[in-house]
C-alpha cells in the first residue's frame, strides 16, 4: 500500500484527521483492523484505536496501549468494525 492509498482508506473509514502529533484516530466506539503480509507470512492487527505514519512505518495503538509497528508497504487491507455497540451475552440458553 502507498501513503496516498492509506490516506484515502482512512478517510473512507471515517478516521479523524491527524492531530498535532500525527495520530489518526477512529470515532468513539470504532476500531480498525490492519492486514499485514511480508514474504508469505501474514498478520491481522486488530483493535487499533489510533495510528501514525512516519518514514514509511505505521505505529498502531490499541485501547490497552499495546503498540504495533509495521511498514506501510506491507499493509494490504484496513477494515473498521463500524462502531456498533456490542450487546452482552445473556446467561443460560436463551
BELURUR-V604241 format. One record per helix or strand of 2 or more residues. SS is the DSSP state (~ for helix, > for strand). FROM is the first residue (numbers start at 1). TO is the last residue. If there is no record, write none. Layout:
SS;FROM;TO  SS;FROM;TO
This chain:
~;3;12  >;23;25  >;32;38  >;41;54  >;57;62  >;67;71  ~;72;74  >;75;80
